[in-house]
Amino acid sequence: MEEPTIASFNSWTTLFLVVSLFGLCLAGLLAAKTETRKNNWPIILLVTGFSLIMIQYVFIWTGYRLVYPYVYFFEAAWYLSFGPLLYTYLSRFYKKDFKIHIGHFLPAIIALCLSVVFYYPTTGFTNFEPLSGNPFLQLTRQIRFPWISNISLTIYFFMSVDFVRNFEKELAQKETNQLRQTWTNYILRFYGLFLIALISYYVLVPFPFFNSLWDYAISLCMSAGIYGLGFLVFKEREIFDGSLLAGIFLPDSEKPGLTEKTKKELFEKLRTHMEGEKPYLNSEIRLVHLADQLGFSSHLLSHIINDRTNRNFNQFINEYRLEEASRLLIQSQLPIKEICYGVGFNNKTTFYTAFKNQFGTTPVGYRKRQLADILN
């Protein structure tokens, strides 16, 4: 990328500065969503990194990199991390507790550490003369070689495609899994657009016909790939662990709802979790906590509970607590107060009221009646 001698902005560079700021805002909005931040952190980092790189490009195009040489955002480390971030994000669609090995990020960590060490002595990597004989600086320059990042990005793209394909073969043809596959295809397409645009720059730049307009057009495609991915994640809150709604590009008012088959599958997953893990025993359980355990959004979980049981979240949880309490009243000699708190209620009054509404009698009366029936 050739640096102009006079620092100035034109229409293109102004546009890319705005685009960069938009990316940082998008990453901030995704990070602010506490409900989905845990699931979306790889995309948040990916969009943040690309936005910072784009700002660095703007400073190069405008010539301000010569005026402010320390405006440098370690693009090599970011590019080396993009592939592992994509792989992490897609893998957790299929394995909720998937943890990528730190070794995947080792090249990015090494690039970052070396860049930090030589950042100041080289005046933001604009003057290499003072340390020209330093072997570690040579290593740093090799790591910053663009094709190292391009190869890494390409390898992880195909690793992600292979992972998705292999995992889909192991899954039953449930509708939720088909919806999940639809969303992963969108992710891979946007990332593929970014990758093709990036590689095309380094392929075309040696040719004489290549000029700044080509550079801008390619960067625009790269931006569309990254920000398109980030925007879809931000727009579609129910995209995680198979809970994708159909019609991803339609306005919310026009989106078709989940099919009966999908609702049945999601509710079965909820029911299995409730019976196996018994999260209702935690008196502090909230809708957002249970949704996170299942990999759903709070909105989707609330919808599934209401649709399948005609209950709200609190009523749904209390029914499980009351069933557990009724079992303990019969099978144990625990005091009523201990059972009340043990099944997740915060106070006796709420427990007694809910129990009487459910069974038509008090806990004491229920225990006596059930024991009497057993003796008879």
Number of C-alpha atoms within 10 A of each C-alpha: 11 10 14 14 10 11 15 13 16 9 7 17 20 14 14 20 19 13 19 24 17 15 26 19 15 20 25 14 14 23 19 11 13 11 18 24 15 11 19 20 17 20 25 23 17 24 29 23 22 23 27 21 20 24 21 20 21 21 24 20 23 21 20 20 21 17 11 12 18 15 18 20 20 22 23 22 24 22 22 28 25 26 26 27 21 21 21 20 22 23 20 18 22 20 12 16 10 13 10 15 10 9 10 17 17 14 18 22 17 15 23 21 15 17 25 13 13 17 17 14 15 19 15 20 17 15 13 17 9 9 14 12 10 11 10 14 18 14 13 20 17 13 22 19 12 16 13 15 24 18 14 17 25 16 13 19 21 15 16 22 15 12 15 19 12 11 12 16 9 8 11 10 10 12 18 22 20 15 19 20 19 15 24 19 14 15 21 19 15 20 24 19 17 25 19 16 22 19 18 13 17 13 10 14 15 9 9 7 8 12 13 13 10 14 18 15 14 19 19 17 18 23 24 19 22 24 26 20 21 23 16 16 20 21 14 14 19 20 25 25 21 23 24 23 21 15 12 17 11 10 9 11 6 9 13 12 11 18 12 12 11 20 21 15 14 20 17 12 12 20 14 11 15 16 11 9 10 16 21 23 19 15 14 11 14 16 15 18 16 20 19 18 12 17 23 26 23 20 13 20 24 17 17 22 20 14 15 12 12 12 16 14 18 12 14 15 20 20 16 19 28 24 15 19 22 18 12 18 21 16 11 10 10 13 11 18 12 10 23 24 18 18 23 23 23 14 11 15 11 11 25 19 14 19 23 15 11 14 14 12 15 17 22 12 13 18 21 14 14 14 14 10 9 9 7 6
